[in-house]
Amino acid sequence: MDIRIIVADDHPVILAGISVAIRQAGVGQVVGEATTPQGLLDLLASAPCDVLVTDYRMPGEGHRDGLGLIDDIRSGWPDLPIVVVTAVMNAALYREMIDAGATGLVDKTSDVNEIPQAILAAHRGDRYLSKNVDALAGRRRSLDIRVATLEDLSPRELQILKLFSEGMSVTEIARSTSRGMSTVSQQKTSAMRKLGLTSDAQIFDYVRSRRSD
């Protein structure tokens, strides 16, 4: 199959593994590899491709990654199908990735053979979620992730999540906002439910990712 594919990941072993899986599956030709956000943008500008397979978190000096990188790719190449391969296990961030323009999402704990499947689906113009991503998103057979974003929270819920992500405890937040601990706890729980978050670690992950884009 003559699909031109660019692969990007800052870990050489993962980068090589993805490229090998693509070649072995015979879904297309890897026309370039990148290990930094800027390297990826430079490669996209010089090597035409039909599908991009990229890591979500790929730090690099002088350029943002995560949602910001997806936004930049979409700005320069609005019609390019993007398959995001990520270690993130967070339903709220999955929704953000889809909204930013990702065509497919594959978690790094999945079978590497799901990546060729995602490439084929993206090339057809179809959305693809790996089995683990789909399960975490609530097993939506429509592949439509319907969870809220920060913009959907009430001002108080948003304030509490931001303060919590900065390292404040529920007790400290209650004291600083002059609210009862039970009220703060309820608003935190409500915000987590809306966002599809299930742990404090996911709160940190989500809020901080939003700040870096």
Secondary structure, 3 states (H helix, E strand, C coil): CCCEEEEECCCHHHHHHHHHHHHHHCCCEEEEEECCHHHHHHHHHHCCCCEEEEECCCCECCECCHHHHHHHHHHHCCCCCEEEEECCCCHHHHHHHHHHCCCEEEECCCCCCHHHHHHHHHHHCCCEECHHHHHHCCCCCCCCCCCCCHHHCCHHHHHHHHHHHCCCCHHHHHHHHCCCHHHHHHHHHHHHHHHCCCCHHHHHHHHHHHHHC
